[in-house]
Amino acid sequence: MKEEFVRRIRDAISCVHRARLSNREFTLITNTCVGGILFHDLHLRFCSPTINCGIRDHDEFLTFCGHLEHYLSLPVVMVPSQWSYPVGVLHGDWGDVRVYFTHYHSEEEALTKWEERKARVQYNNLMVLMDGDNCHDCHVEAFDKLPQQRKVIITMKEYPQYRSVFAIKRKDYPQGKLLEYGLLHGGARWYELFDYVHFFNTGKIRGNVFYRNR
């Protein structure tokens, strides 16, 4: 009974988000699986190669975003993986960037999807969202200096000096669990404290009025 109730909450929330969204063809560059979850829930076409992938090293993700067109012009070189999913490397002029294809079963599938979605990148309608609740201050500062105008980094600490930060202020937030369900008795994920639909529509950062962020 409870599971059915929670499922209905999730479905209702997704319907509200889809109804609010006006910008429906854009590229979102992310360092975790959050991009894939958002695009799936919003019923959007996957216009980003980082969908279903992870760039785990914060410095490498910042390098990737700082020179995005350069790194997206490079071939992905597959390397031996110690995990059950493929791993590739972009050998760029500013250093290597490792890409973890966490939701793919083979190198061929990973490369095919990367190239397919890379061809859809909307450089004139591009945003960056970084899961940064494990970042150091230097990463937040570097993120704020990225060339993309529409960007947001979600942190556990407030940085009023930077315009691109959204801070999770709730003391019950479990660090590192941004993608997990923790709001509305499991009906919503922690990242929904951030009003991502408003961000996609306007490029502006604000909290979601439906949830308490204290």
C-alpha positions as CSV (number, residue, x, y, z in Angstrom):
1,M,0.0,0.0,0.0
2,K,2.8,2.4,0.9
3,E,4.8,1.6,-2.2
4,E,1.7,2.3,-4.4
5,F,1.2,5.6,-2.6
6,V,4.9,6.6,-3.1
7,R,4.7,5.6,-6.7
8,R,1.7,7.9,-7.3
9,I,3.5,10.7,-5.6
10,R,6.5,10.3,-7.9
11,D,4.2,10.1,-11.0
12,A,2.4,13.2,-10.0
13,I,5.6,15.1,-9.4
14,S,7.0,14.1,-12.8
15,C,3.8,15.3,-14.5
16,V,4.0,18.7,-12.8
17,H,7.6,19.1,-13.8
18,R,6.9,18.1,-17.4
19,A,4.0,20.6,-17.6
20,R,6.2,23.4,-16.3
21,L,9.0,22.8,-18.7
22,S,9.1,25.1,-21.8
23,N,12.7,24.5,-22.9
24,R,12.5,21.0,-24.3
25,E,15.5,20.7,-26.6
26,F,18.8,21.4,-24.8
27,T,22.1,19.9,-23.8
28,L,22.9,19.2,-20.1
29,I,26.4,18.3,-19.2
30,T,26.7,16.4,-15.9
31,N,29.3,14.6,-13.9
32,T,27.0,11.9,-12.6
33,C,23.9,10.0,-13.7
34,V,21.6,12.9,-12.7
35,G,21.4,14.0,-16.3
36,G,20.0,10.7,-17.4
37,I,17.4,10.6,-14.6
38,L,16.3,14.2,-15.3
39,F,16.0,13.6,-19.1
40,H,14.1,10.4,-18.6
41,D,11.6,11.8,-16.1
42,L,11.0,14.9,-18.3
43,H,10.6,12.7,-21.4
44,L,13.3,14.6,-23.3
45,R,15.5,13.4,-26.1
46,F,19.0,12.6,-25.0
47,C,21.1,15.5,-26.4
48,S,24.1,15.0,-24.3
49,P,26.9,12.4,-24.4
50,T,27.3,12.4,-20.6
51,I,23.8,10.8,-20.2
52,N,24.2,7.5,-18.3
53,C,27.9,8.2,-17.8
54,G,30.1,9.6,-15.0
55,I,33.2,11.8,-14.9
56,R,34.1,11.1,-11.3
57,D,37.2,13.1,-10.9
58,H,36.2,16.7,-10.1
59,D,39.3,18.2,-11.7
60,E,38.8,16.2,-14.9
61,F,35.1,17.2,-15.1
62,L,36.1,20.9,-14.7
63,T,38.7,20.4,-17.5
64,F,36.2,18.8,-19.7
65,C,33.7,21.6,-19.3
66,G,36.3,24.3,-19.5
67,H,37.3,23.0,-23.0
68,L,34.1,21.3,-24.0
69,E,34.3,21.6,-27.8
70,H,37.9,20.4,-27.8
71,Y,37.1,17.3,-25.7
72,L,34.0,16.5,-27.7
73,S,36.0,16.5,-30.9
74,L,38.2,13.7,-29.6
75,P,37.7,10.0,-29.9
76,V,37.0,8.0,-26.8
77,V,39.8,5.5,-26.2
78,M,38.6,2.5,-24.3
79,V,40.9,1.2,-21.5
80,P,40.8,-1.9,-19.3
81,S,38.1,-1.7,-16.7
82,Q,38.1,-3.2,-13.2
83,W,34.3,-2.8,-13.0
84,S,31.4,-4.5,-14.8
85,Y,31.1,-1.6,-17.2
86,P,33.3,0.0,-19.8
87,V,35.7,2.9,-19.1
88,G,37.0,5.3,-21.7
89,V,39.6,8.2,-21.8
90,L,39.6,11.4,-23.8
91,H,43.3,12.3,-24.3
92,G,43.1,16.1,-24.6
93,D,45.5,19.0,-24.7
94,W,44.7,19.9,-21.1
95,G,45.0,16.4,-19.7
96,D,43.1,13.1,-19.8
97,V,39.4,12.9,-18.9
98,R,38.1,9.5,-17.8
99,V,34.5,8.6,-18.6
100,Y,32.8,5.8,-16.7
101,F,30.0,4.2,-18.8
102,T,28.2,2.9,-15.8
103,H,24.9,2.0,-17.5
104,Y,26.4,0.2,-20.5
105,H,27.2,-3.5,-21.0
106,S,29.8,-3.3,-23.7
107,E,32.4,-1.0,-25.2
108,E,30.6,-1.0,-28.5
109,E,27.3,0.1,-27.0
110,A,29.0,2.8,-25.0
111,L,30.9,4.2,-28.0
112,T,27.8,4.1,-30.2
113,K,25.6,6.0,-27.7
114,W,28.4,8.5,-26.9
115,E,28.9,9.4,-30.6
116,E,25.1,9.4,-31.3
117,R,24.4,11.8,-28.5
118,K,27.5,13.9,-29.1
119,A,26.1,14.7,-32.5
120,R,23.0,16.2,-30.9
121,V,24.8,18.7,-28.6
122,Q,23.1,22.1,-28.6
123,Y,25.9,24.5,-28.1
124,N,23.5,27.4,-28.3
125,N,21.3,25.9,-25.6
126,L,23.7,24.2,-23.2
127,M,23.8,24.0,-19.5
128,V,26.1,22.4,-16.9
129,L,24.9,20.7,-13.7
130,M,27.5,19.4,-11.3
131,D,26.9,17.2,-8.3
132,G,29.4,18.9,-6.0
133,D,28.5,17.9,-2.4
134,N,31.9,16.2,-2.1
135,C,33.8,19.0,-3.6
136,H,36.5,21.2,-2.1
137,D,36.3,25.0,-2.1
138,C,38.8,25.2,-5.0
139,H,36.5,23.1,-7.2
140,V,33.5,25.4,-6.5
141,E,35.6,28.4,-7.3
142,A,36.8,26.8,-10.5
143,F,33.3,25.8,-11.5
144,D,32.1,29.3,-11.1
145,K,34.7,30.4,-13.5
146,L,33.7,28.0,-16.3
147,P,32.8,29.7,-19.6
148,Q,29.3,28.4,-19.7
149,Q,26.8,31.1,-18.6
150,R,24.1,28.7,-17.5
151,K,25.6,26.4,-14.9
152,V,24.9,25.2,-11.3
153,I,26.9,23.2,-8.8
154,I,25.0,21.6,-5.9
155,T,26.9,21.7,-2.7
156,M,26.5,21.1,1.0
157,K,28.0,24.4,1.9
158,E,26.9,27.9,1.2
159,Y,29.1,30.0,-1.1
160,P,27.5,33.4,-1.3
161,Q,30.4,34.8,-3.3
162,Y,29.6,32.6,-6.2
163,R,26.6,33.0,-8.4
164,S,26.5,29.4,-9.7
165,V,26.0,27.6,-6.4
166,F,22.9,25.9,-5.0
167,A,23.5,24.8,-1.4
168,I,21.6,22.0,0.3
169,K,21.1,23.3,3.8
170,R,19.0,20.6,5.4
171,K,20.8,18.8,8.3
172,D,19.1,15.5,7.5
173,Y,20.6,15.3,4.0
174,P,23.0,12.3,3.8
175,Q,26.2,13.5,2.1
176,G,26.8,11.8,-1.3
177,K,23.1,10.7,-1.7
178,L,21.9,13.5,-4.1
179,L,20.3,11.0,-6.4
180,E,18.5,9.0,-3.7
181,Y,14.9,9.4,-2.6
182,G,14.7,11.2,0.7
183,L,12.0,13.9,0.3
184,L,8.2,13.3,0.8
185,H,8.7,10.0,2.5
186,G,10.6,8.7,-0.5
187,G,8.4,10.4,-3.2
188,A,11.2,12.7,-4.4
189,R,14.9,12.7,-4.7
190,W,17.2,15.0,-2.8
191,Y,18.3,17.0,-5.8
192,E,14.7,18.2,-6.1
193,L,15.4,20.7,-3.4
194,F,16.8,22.6,-6.4
195,D,14.2,23.9,-8.9
196,Y,15.8,22.3,-11.9
197,V,12.8,23.0,-14.2
198,H,13.1,26.7,-13.5
199,F,16.8,26.5,-14.2
200,F,16.2,24.7,-17.6
201,N,13.6,27.3,-18.5
202,T,15.5,30.4,-17.5
203,G,19.1,29.5,-16.5
204,K,18.4,31.0,-13.0
205,I,19.1,29.2,-9.8
206,R,16.6,28.9,-7.0
207,G,15.2,26.4,-4.5
208,N,12.0,24.4,-5.1
209,V,9.2,26.1,-3.2
210,F,7.5,22.7,-2.5
211,Y,10.3,21.6,-0.2
212,R,11.9,23.0,3.0
213,N,15.7,23.6,2.6
214,R,16.5,24.1,6.2
